[in-house]
Every structure is written in structure tokens, then in C-alpha cells.
Amino acid sequence: MAGKLRTLLADGLQNLVANLGTPRDKAAHSQYTLPMLTEAEAENAYRGSWLPRKIIDIPALDAARNWRGWNAESDEVSKLEAEEKRLGVQQKLLLAHIRARLYGGAALYIGTGQANPAEALKPESIGKLGIRHLNVLTKRVLQAGETDRNPESPTYGMPSVYKLNAGTGQIDIHPSRLVILHGANLPDMESAANTATGGWGDSVLTAVMDAIKNADATSANIASLVFEAKVDVIRIPDFMRMLSDPTYEAQMLKRLQLAAMAKGINGTLILDKEEEYDQKSQEFGSLRDILMAFMQLVSGAADIPVTRLLGQAPGGLNASGESDIRNYYDRIRAIQELTITPAMGVLDDCLIRSALGSRPPEVHYNWRSLWQTTEKERADIGKVTADTIKVIDDTGLIPDDVMTKIAQNMLTEAGVAPGLEAAMDDYLSEEERSRVAPISSESSDEPLSKD
């Protein structure tokens, strides 16, 4: 018992001396509070400062700019791309994503012309050109209704209906008719603290606004220091005592103006013998490092590399920034696959039917890569692919016809030979036509016409 008491006493004295865990410890009472960012403040920041605008726009733009590639027959791909262009899917998804990140939520409404939008949208009911339009709705006009509490429902915990504030009143919209996008997801949509969001998320700026303000304030203060880069100091005997005389004050101002003019013209400053002149200059060498430290904090808070956020090459010896960009592109791919693709599930099903008139099960799409390979990288990929094909073919374990198809797929997927698939289809079609001999009248078993 005495040993335990001695340990507790020693520990307490050490904490007391170190000011750890005591009222004198400045960090003892630190706590997190919910930051409040209104829609008006978020919009003002987006419109008035370049950092918030880039934090909102860059991930949304990168998630949509290379878009997606359809895997289907060539004529089907053309129809699908034409339907996407007619509806403006790419542009409207980008706009909805930007507004979701800024305000905390947005949605795309799938307009089919059906009478009652409160009913569930059934993709199998969509025919050719069945989607009439897509509209972008923000959480300002679209509020979540009652939450689905049925544990057997696949949409448990999600709103069972959304209410649109129209000019003539509210319109109930079934969630299946919406592509729902959230800004920053809340930890628990059902908690009392999150009911004010109306079934949506937070603005992406909510958690990073302090870092943005610190960076903007640092930049503004550095800009103000530029005006104080050089300050002239003139010491005049009995200046304050003589300044009480209005005549002296006027003469002094005129004299300083003439002195500054003379210095500006020929660099000569004329002073009284008893007066002193000095010049103070500010040092700006370390200010860039301070500003970049704040910018790096903003970059980390926004999860956007500095090279992408500021649009500049990374500093340092042998620094390329390639790993940072690759990690960032992996994050964008995760957003595409884990957020955008599930949200667009019903829309894509309806889109395929609206473009083709049916839903072939083999039709699907892949998000195009954001990483652009160089000419040298493409050449290296082509060489490695060709060597691999040769090694497999030399084994003789695979029949020639199968090997031809394998080689075609490998070269096509590697992007080594653009147009190879179409060229092979044309070649095979021509070969099949040449194998079919024309039927002549001499070889026919049918009797010739007497006419």
C-alpha cells in the first residue's frame, strides 16, 4: 500500500511540476465544438476566395473530366454516348457534385414524364428515349422526408421520400427518381445534433475553413508587409515640442515634401546637420516558407496535393510529386466507384434502356484512368506486352485461333494498338466472305429455266 501511495504521490508531483493535467496546463480544457458554417458563408467563401473555390471544384472536376467508357458493341456504344450527350449527364453530374460539396447535398432528378413522381421509378418501364431530361436540385429546395425504419428494407435509415419546394407547394419525390450526392457525410444521420441538416451532409468547407482562413490571413499580412518593405526614419530635434506651433507644422510638412521630391529625382536627401536619417528594411526570406506551411495544412485538410491545389511543380531535389498525384487519383477513383457509381445505379439502368430500347446484361462501363501515360511509357508497355505474347505463343500450349484472340485482347486493353479490335472484325468478316464460294449454274442441281 505504501508503495502504491509513493508511486501516486511521485506521479502527481511530476505532473504538478510539468503542468500536465493540472489547471495550469493550457491544453487540459481543450475540447472540440461543432463548427457552424451557414450556406451564405459557404457561398461567400466560394465566390470571394480562390482557395475554397478550388477545394470544392477540383475533386468534382477530376471525378468527371475523363468520364467513363462503355463496354458494348460499337453501335451500342455510339448510341449510349449519344444519349449521354443529349441528356448532358456528364455536365449535370459535375454541377450536382460541385453543389453537393459546397452546400452539403444535391441531387439529379430523372425526368421521365410520368404523372406521379412520388411512385417508385421502375427501370423496366423505360423505353427508347424514355428519359426526357435531368434536373439538378440542391438541398435548399429538396428536403428529406420520413426515414425508412423497416429493418427488412434495403433502404433502412435512408429517407423514404423527398419533398421539393415548388412555387405552388411541395411535391413528393420517390428516392429512386433521384441521384443523391452528399457533401461531407455525417457520422450519424439520426443523431439529434444532425437533424438540422435536413437529411443531408455538411459542406466540405466546414472542416477545412479554419485552415483556409489561416492561409488567407497569412497571405494578406504578407501582402501588407510589402508596403512596409522600406521605411525612412528622420530624427528631428525638438520635433514634438515645436509641432504645437501651426506655422512650424506647415513649414515642416512642406520641407519634408521637398526633401522627398529631391530624393526621388536625384537620390539626394538634404537634412539639417543636427537631424538624423535612417532606413529600415523588412526581410522577406522566410515568409515564403511560412506561407507554404499554411498552404500545406490546407492541402492536407482538403486531401488535395499541393501540386494539384496550387498548380505548381514540387520543390526539393529529385521531387516529382508523382506519388502524391497517384495517391490522389486513387482517392478520386474510390469516390467514383464507392460514391458516384452506386448513386447512379438506377439512372444508368434507365439510361441504357433509353439509349438502346432494352437492357443487355453484358453492357457495362469502366471509369477512365486519370493518369496520362507518356509516349515513352506507352512504348515500354507495348514492348512488354509484345514480349509476353511471344513467350506465351512459343509454349505451343494454346491453339492459334485462341492465341489470336488473347493477343488482340492484351494489345487492346494495353492501348498499344488503337483500332485493332475493329480492324480484326473487318478482317474476319472479309475472310468469312471469301470462304463462301459463289453458286454457279453449272454446279447447281436445280434444273435451269427454259426461258
MOCOR-V891664 format. One record per backbone hydrogen bond with DSSP energy under -1.0 kcal/mol. NH is the residue of the N-H (numbers start at 1). CO is the residue of the C=O. E is the energy in kcal/mol with one decimal. If there is no record, write none. Layout:
nh->NH co->CO e->E
nh->NH co->CO e->E
This chain:
nh->5 co->1 e->-2.4
nh->6 co->2 e->-2.4
nh->7 co->3 e->-2.1
nh->8 co->4 e->-2.6
nh->9 co->5 e->-2.6
nh->10 co->6 e->-2.4
nh->11 co->7 e->-2.5
nh->12 co->8 e->-2.6
nh->13 co->9 e->-2.5
nh->14 co->10 e->-2.3
nh->15 co->11 e->-2.4
nh->16 co->12 e->-2.4
nh->17 co->13 e->-2.6
nh->18 co->14 e->-2.4
nh->20 co->15 e->-2.1
nh->25 co->22 e->-2.1
nh->28 co->25 e->-1.6
nh->30 co->27 e->-1.1
nh->42 co->38 e->-2.5
nh->43 co->39 e->-2.5
nh->44 co->40 e->-2.4
nh->45 co->41 e->-2.4
nh->46 co->42 e->-2.2
nh->47 co->43 e->-2.3
nh->48 co->44 e->-2.2
nh->49 co->45 e->-1.7
nh->53 co->49 e->-1.4
nh->54 co->50 e->-2.3
nh->55 co->51 e->-2.3
nh->56 co->52 e->-1.9
nh->57 co->53 e->-2.7
nh->58 co->54 e->-2.5
nh->61 co->57 e->-3.1
nh->62 co->58 e->-2.8
nh->63 co->59 e->-1.8
nh->65 co->61 e->-2.2
nh->69 co->366 e->-3.0
nh->71 co->364 e->-3.6
nh->77 co->73 e->-2.7
nh->78 co->74 e->-2.0
nh->79 co->75 e->-1.7
nh->80 co->76 e->-2.6
nh->81 co->77 e->-2.6
nh->82 co->78 e->-2.0
nh->83 co->79 e->-2.1
nh->84 co->80 e->-2.3
nh->85 co->81 e->-2.1
nh->86 co->82 e->-2.3
nh->87 co->83 e->-2.2
nh->88 co->84 e->-1.2
nh->89 co->84 e->-2.0
nh->92 co->88 e->-2.6
nh->93 co->89 e->-2.3
nh->94 co->90 e->-1.9
nh->95 co->91 e->-2.2
nh->96 co->92 e->-2.4
nh->97 co->93 e->-2.5
nh->98 co->94 e->-2.4
nh->99 co->95 e->-2.3
nh->100 co->96 e->-2.2
nh->101 co->97 e->-2.2
nh->102 co->98 e->-2.0
nh->103 co->99 e->-2.9
nh->104 co->100 e->-1.8
nh->106 co->181 e->-2.3
nh->107 co->137 e->-2.9
nh->108 co->179 e->-1.4
nh->109 co->135 e->-3.2
nh->110 co->177 e->-2.7
nh->111 co->133 e->-2.4
nh->119 co->116 e->-1.4
nh->125 co->122 e->-2.1
nh->126 co->123 e->-2.0
nh->129 co->354 e->-3.1
nh->130 co->127 e->-2.0
nh->132 co->111 e->-2.7
nh->133 co->111 e->-1.4
nh->135 co->109 e->-1.7
nh->137 co->107 e->-3.2
nh->139 co->105 e->-1.5
nh->141 co->138 e->-1.3
nh->142 co->138 e->-1.2
nh->143 co->163 e->-2.4
nh->144 co->198 e->-1.6
nh->145 co->161 e->-3.1
nh->148 co->158 e->-3.0
nh->153 co->150 e->-1.8
nh->156 co->153 e->-1.3
nh->157 co->148 e->-2.9
nh->158 co->155 e->-2.0
nh->160 co->146 e->-3.5
nh->162 co->173 e->-2.5
nh->163 co->143 e->-3.2
nh->164 co->171 e->-3.0
nh->165 co->141 e->-2.9
nh->166 co->164 e->-1.3
nh->166 co->169 e->-2.5
nh->171 co->164 e->-2.1
nh->173 co->162 e->-3.2
nh->174 co->117 e->-2.6
nh->177 co->174 e->-2.1
nh->178 co->175 e->-2.0
nh->179 co->108 e->-2.1
nh->181 co->106 e->-2.6
nh->183 co->104 e->-2.1
nh->184 co->202 e->-3.1
nh->191 co->188 e->-1.2
nh->194 co->191 e->-1.2
nh->195 co->192 e->-1.0
nh->197 co->194 e->-1.1
nh->198 co->195 e->-1.5
nh->201 co->104 e->-1.8
nh->202 co->184 e->-2.6
nh->204 co->101 e->-2.8
nh->206 co->203 e->-1.6
nh->209 co->205 e->-1.3
nh->212 co->208 e->-2.1
nh->213 co->209 e->-2.8
nh->214 co->210 e->-2.3
nh->215 co->211 e->-2.0
nh->216 co->212 e->-2.9
nh->217 co->213 e->-2.8
nh->218 co->214 e->-2.3
nh->219 co->215 e->-2.4
nh->220 co->216 e->-2.4
nh->221 co->217 e->-2.4
nh->222 co->218 e->-2.2
nh->223 co->219 e->-2.1
nh->224 co->220 e->-1.9
nh->225 co->221 e->-1.8
nh->229 co->226 e->-1.4
nh->231 co->280 e->-2.8
nh->233 co->278 e->-3.6
nh->235 co->276 e->-2.9
nh->239 co->236 e->-1.3
nh->242 co->238 e->-2.2
nh->243 co->239 e->-1.2
nh->245 co->242 e->-1.6
nh->249 co->245 e->-2.3
nh->250 co->246 e->-2.1
nh->251 co->247 e->-2.2
nh->252 co->248 e->-2.7
nh->253 co->249 e->-2.3
nh->254 co->250 e->-2.2
nh->255 co->251 e->-2.4
nh->256 co->252 e->-2.6
nh->257 co->253 e->-2.1
nh->258 co->254 e->-2.1
nh->259 co->255 e->-2.3
nh->260 co->256 e->-2.5
nh->261 co->257 e->-2.2
nh->262 co->258 e->-2.6
nh->263 co->259 e->-2.3
nh->264 co->260 e->-2.2
nh->265 co->261 e->-1.7
nh->266 co->262 e->-2.3
nh->267 co->263 e->-1.5
nh->275 co->272 e->-1.0
nh->276 co->235 e->-2.1
nh->278 co->233 e->-3.1
nh->280 co->231 e->-3.1
nh->282 co->229 e->-2.2
nh->290 co->286 e->-1.7
nh->291 co->287 e->-2.7
nh->292 co->288 e->-2.8
nh->293 co->289 e->-1.7
nh->294 co->290 e->-1.7
nh->295 co->291 e->-2.2
nh->296 co->292 e->-2.2
nh->297 co->293 e->-1.5
nh->298 co->294 e->-2.0
nh->299 co->295 e->-2.5
nh->300 co->296 e->-2.5
nh->301 co->297 e->-2.4
nh->302 co->298 e->-2.6
nh->304 co->299 e->-2.0
nh->309 co->305 e->-2.9
nh->310 co->306 e->-2.9
nh->319 co->316 e->-1.4
nh->325 co->321 e->-2.1
nh->326 co->322 e->-2.6
nh->327 co->323 e->-2.3
nh->328 co->324 e->-2.2
nh->329 co->325 e->-2.8
nh->330 co->326 e->-2.1
nh->331 co->327 e->-1.7
nh->332 co->328 e->-2.2
nh->333 co->329 e->-2.4
nh->334 co->330 e->-2.0
nh->335 co->331 e->-2.1
nh->336 co->332 e->-2.4
nh->337 co->333 e->-2.6
nh->338 co->334 e->-2.9
nh->339 co->335 e->-1.7
nh->340 co->335 e->-2.2
nh->341 co->336 e->-2.5
nh->343 co->339 e->-1.6
nh->344 co->340 e->-2.0
nh->345 co->342 e->-1.4
nh->348 co->344 e->-3.1
nh->349 co->345 e->-1.9
nh->350 co->346 e->-2.4
nh->351 co->347 e->-2.8
nh->352 co->348 e->-2.3
nh->353 co->349 e->-1.5
nh->354 co->350 e->-2.6
nh->355 co->351 e->-1.8
nh->356 co->352 e->-2.9
nh->357 co->353 e->-2.1
nh->363 co->360 e->-1.4
nh->364 co->71 e->-1.2
nh->366 co->69 e->-2.2
nh->368 co->67 e->-1.9
nh->378 co->374 e->-2.5
nh->379 co->375 e->-2.2
nh->380 co->376 e->-2.4
nh->381 co->377 e->-2.4
nh->382 co->378 e->-2.4
nh->383 co->379 e->-2.2
nh->384 co->380 e->-2.5
nh->385 co->381 e->-2.6
nh->386 co->382 e->-2.5
nh->387 co->383 e->-2.4
nh->388 co->384 e->-2.2
nh->389 co->385 e->-2.4
nh->390 co->386 e->-2.2
nh->391 co->387 e->-2.4
nh->392 co->388 e->-2.3
nh->393 co->389 e->-2.5
nh->394 co->390 e->-2.4
nh->396 co->393 e->-1.2
nh->403 co->399 e->-2.8
nh->404 co->400 e->-2.3
nh->405 co->401 e->-1.5
nh->406 co->402 e->-2.4
nh->407 co->403 e->-2.7
nh->408 co->404 e->-2.2
nh->409 co->405 e->-2.4
nh->410 co->406 e->-2.6
nh->411 co->407 e->-2.5
nh->412 co->408 e->-2.2
nh->413 co->409 e->-2.7
nh->414 co->410 e->-1.8
nh->416 co->411 e->-1.8
nh->420 co->417 e->-1.7
nh->423 co->419 e->-2.1
nh->424 co->420 e->-2.6
nh->425 co->421 e->-2.0
nh->426 co->422 e->-2.2
nh->427 co->423 e->-2.2
nh->428 co->424 e->-2.7
nh->429 co->425 e->-2.1
nh->430 co->426 e->-2.2
nh->431 co->427 e->-2.4
nh->432 co->428 e->-2.4
nh->433 co->429 e->-1.9
nh->434 co->430 e->-1.8
nh->435 co->431 e->-1.2
